[in-house]
Amino acid sequence: MERRTFTVCSPATGEVVARHDGHTTAEAAAMVDRAYRVWLGWQRTSFRDRSAGLVRAAELLRERRDELARTMALEMGKPVTDGRAEADKCAWVCEHYAEHAEAMLSPVEIRTDASFSGVVHRPLGVVLAVMPWNFPLWQVFRFAAPALMAGNGAVLKHASNVPGTALAIEALLRDAGLPEGLFATMLIGSDQVEDILAHPRVAAVTLTGSTEAGRAVATQAGACLKKAVLELGGSDPYVVLADADLDEAARICADSRLVNSGQSCIAAKRFVVVADVYDAFLERFVAEMSGRVVGDPLSDDTEIGPQARVDLRDALHRQSRETQIRGARCLLGGDEPEGPGAFYPPTVLADVPRGTPGYCQELFGPVASVIRAHSEAHALEIANDTVFGLGAAVFTADPERGRALAEEHLDAGCCFVNGMVKSDPRLPFGGIKESGYGRELSTLGIREFVNQKTVWVA
């Protein structure tokens, strides 16, 4: 395949900020071969040796946080304050697995009629990671830290608009002392993924992205009989009950809807509010949404940057407009700003009808859909009325009641009570339904890409 050039345009200004030469499929395949050769030795290393590299990576993430935040701001518009926090979170996941991986993967003895029987955990090999642009550091380290500590190698196909971040990750891990070639960034297009996934030295694949991309990779992985973990889209419902602290609920809901300028799979998308407090919540929520600073992602004062690309901003606007045409009321925002860049204002759509984009689709930007429910049971029915199942939250003055609803009634992989859905290295993360399958983080995450091998001794 002919070599392509990856041109990076600032989503804030539209100006070209960088160009990177891509890799041919043959060059990417050679990276897989090299990662496999290096992995043959890496799989035999001790947890102590592996952890030293991850601890050093955490140090470098903190040392380079300003540089990494600037690169993300230029490539996909993330405000630099958010970028620094993302680098710090990546350092945390590196340190978490450096400290706990050995215990997570320790042998499990199971008593049978044998003198010994049980399960040991051994690495699979080279894992292909297909990652998105919205959290270009975190998405990679969320996968890489446990995969590397488990003794695997990795090749990364990052989103095409964040090549500088992708190359910076490879350089950081190399500088941290990991064997050169064990983790490699391939600058390739989506049309090259199928050939790399079919490579005989690729043992498994992990993808974070759209449901459509997940279907494609799942189909390819199935044809190759390779393990896949998929973290896909979401339309997370936040249910506000009549006894909720409305001031606190409105603040948390706005924080979640606007995290990463609204571009997060687990950002709150639909706000399902019981009728008794609907108007009171809506007033507070609009005030919270209107109070955030939109601006230059390179400024420390900015809370909301541009959308990552103009085409994505335009698609979001079409979804918002169609939802309004079909009956929703726009109480805030809703207009495409004039001028350069891919900016979109915080937008609140009230009384969103069933069947509209704001009700059914993932709105990947700062547009909130508020839906009225006539009772608690109706609110839960609306919350679960979606093809997605990544995250959900419920707000109530009764934490035990909230816990029961989260455990028994909300259909999602991550359910929170009186708090914003978020990922945490200590807890498993992933979805159900069209939000994907498999788990990342925690003990469950590190065990996704190992051979859980039964050993039996007479």
Secondary structure, 3 states (H helix, E strand, C coil): CCCCEEEEECCCCCCEEEEEECCCHHHHHHHHHHHHHHHHHHCCCCHHHHHHHHHHHHHHHHHCHHHHHHHHHHHHCCCHHHHHHHHHHHHHHHHHHHHHHHHHCCCEECCCCCCEEEEEEEECCEEEEECCCCCCCHHHHHHHHHHHHCCCEEEEECCCCCHHHHHHHHHHHHHCCCCCCCEEECCCCHHHHHHHHCCCCEEEEEEECCHHHHHHHHHHHHHHCCEEEEECCCCEEEEECCCCCHHHHHHHHHHHHHHHHHCCCCCEEEEEEEHHHHHHHHHHHHHHHHCCCECCCCCCCCCECCCCCHHHHHHHHHHHHHHHHCCCEEEECCCCCCCCCCCCCCEEEECCCCCCHHHHCCCCCCEEEEEEECCHHHHHHHHCCCCCCCEEEEECCCHHHHHHHHHHCCCCCEEEECCCCCCCCCCCECCCHHHEECCECHHHHHCCCEEEEEEEEC
